Each structure stands twice: as C-alpha cells, then as structure tokens.
C-alpha cells in the first residue's frame, strides 16, 4: 500500500478552503457544516438513491443525460457513494449519488468524500492535460463501500488505515486515471477536514472539558452530534489531531 499523505497535506486544506470560497460562504462556524449548500456551487447533481449500485447509477445517468454512460466500473453489489465526472469538448456532466437508506452521517461523509475527488483529483487533472488530450472524453468515476465498523471507537486510531470508510474506485477512459489507495485516503482526509474543521474541533474540545480518564470514544460520541458525523469518523479525526 502506498504511503498515505500527511493529514496536514497543504493541498487538502487548500482544497477545503476553496470550497468555502466557491460557495460564497464565510468559513466554518461552530456547528454543522452546510455541506449541501457548498456542493451546490458546483455543476454536480447530488441525489439519494435506494439500493444504490453501479447499475442503478448507470440508469440514473442514462435517464438524466439521455445516453447510456460508460462507467469503467465493474459491478460489485451495494455501494454507499458514487461519483461521475465527465468532460467532453467543453461540456461537463457531474453527479454524486448516495445510498438513501444509509444514516445521514454516512450520507454526508459519502458526499464529502466524492467532492474531495472532484476538488483534489478531477479539477487538477484537467489543468495537466494538453489541448489534444482535452479533445477526448475525460472520465473519473468512483464508487465507495464501507467496511464493517467497529462498535468501539477507542480501537480506531490514526494508525489503522481501515478504520474509516473506504473505497472502491476506479477511473478510466481516454486518457485514463486510476484511483490509487493514496487518492482514496486523500478523499477521506478532505471529507474529514471539511466536515470537522480542525480549529472548530479544537475549540469545542477545549470548551467541553471531558472528565479525566474518559476514553476517546466518550468524547467522540459527544462531538459527533455537534458535527453530524459518525462517532467512528469523529474518533478517527480526534486521533489524527492528537486529541
Ligand atoms: Zn473514493
């Protein structure tokens, strides 16, 4: 597995900041991040779909665009999140789908993860391509699944790479981009930074004064509701920030 980038990789914090700027919203305040308002500033459809799978995502896109899309993804059963970004001769189709039956905290994380692929991987990719390459269709697709999560957030630390929701993503077309484990990690770090801003987390932890000796899981449960994220994601974020 490639070495994952630092949680403090400046590209990630810059991408998160640009989302606030693009959304025309002053940076994070305390409380729940207005994720859907932020995504609305991009030309990306966001929709919740029952029984989400690669096939269902293909049907959704076919209905919206009137064309059967090439997804470049193998079928692998139920998924929680899906991203499609296709640029062809100046036209662009972008779409994020999430599983409607997932808990709201998971749906939000899935949307934020897929937005991370757009900001960190698709947008920069376009700037690196030559005019000739840009004449061809450029496609990035991603599908995500979550591993079975531990019931005990205290067991989740920054060192255990599988603690957070992961991935199964592929990207292909002309020219091709294949999502690496590192890019999946980056999308997760982007999601965590967007939904749980470091300064706000530190401020709330300071105000909260957790009772001495309480395990991290106690603090994670308490803070998860402040940010509308899962307690697993919160525990992982606290560990990453050394809190
Ligand atoms: Zn992904």
Boltz pocket constraint, residues with backbone or C-beta under 6 A from the ligand:
constraints:
  - pocket:
      binder: B
      contacts: [[A, 113], [A, 117], [A, 142], [A, 143], [A, 144], [A, 167], [A, 168], [A, 169], [A, 183], [A, 184], [A, 187]]
      max_distance: 6.0
